[in-house]
């Protein structure tokens, strides 16, 4: 699978409702530009943080299952960062920030045992919250469900790649 196809599959998975339902949402949050003006800034940043973590963890799934070569991760990240709609959707102010942030996040997932991904999702998502705000309880429980789903996906995709 080439980098462009891999990036497309990872984005498609991130944009579907499934990972969001695992995290306790009814579906993936969808808000237009106008609606964003009236939403609390902390909520927008929190959802953007979750989008980044979902995409980074899904990309790590594809790397760990050998569908993306580890040497191609930077190319996949560059594709995420180059698209004028993707990097702002993830909450990045620039393509450079998107490349740096996504590369670091993907590396963190690849270096962390799958059993600890829930803590990584929660810890990294909470970084975007203002002081004094806590993660919603449903997200805490959902991170464990999503982590389990991602670990299963690694095993299933690895069998497919063999």
C-alpha positions, 0 to 999 in steps of 0.5 A: 500500500502506498503512502497516499492510499494509507493516508486515505484509509486512516483519514476515512477511519478517523472520519467515520462514526465508529471511533467516536462511538467507542469514545462515548459520542453518539457520532463524530462531531460535525459542525460547520464553520458558522456553528464553530463561532458559537461553540465554546473554544474549550470544546472545539480544542478538546474535539480537535485533540481527540481527532488528532489522537484518533488519527495518530493511533489509527496511523500507528495501527497501520504501521504496526500491522505492516500496511505502512512501512515505518520509513513512509510515516513521514510521507503520510504525515506530510500528506495530512499536513499538506491538505488545506482542510485537514490540518485546520480540522485537526486544530493546527495553525500551520502545515509545519505545526501539523507535521511536527505534532502528528509525527510526534503523536504517531511516534508516541503510539508506535513506542507505547505498548498497545495495552497502554494506548488508552492512557496515552489517548486520555493524557494527550487529549487532556492537554488541550483542556483549559486549567480546571477542566476535566475529561468527560467520564464517557471519554475515560471509559471510551478510551479503553474501548477504543484502545481495545478496538485498535489492538484488535485491528492491529492483529487483524490487519497483520494477518491480512498483510502476511 
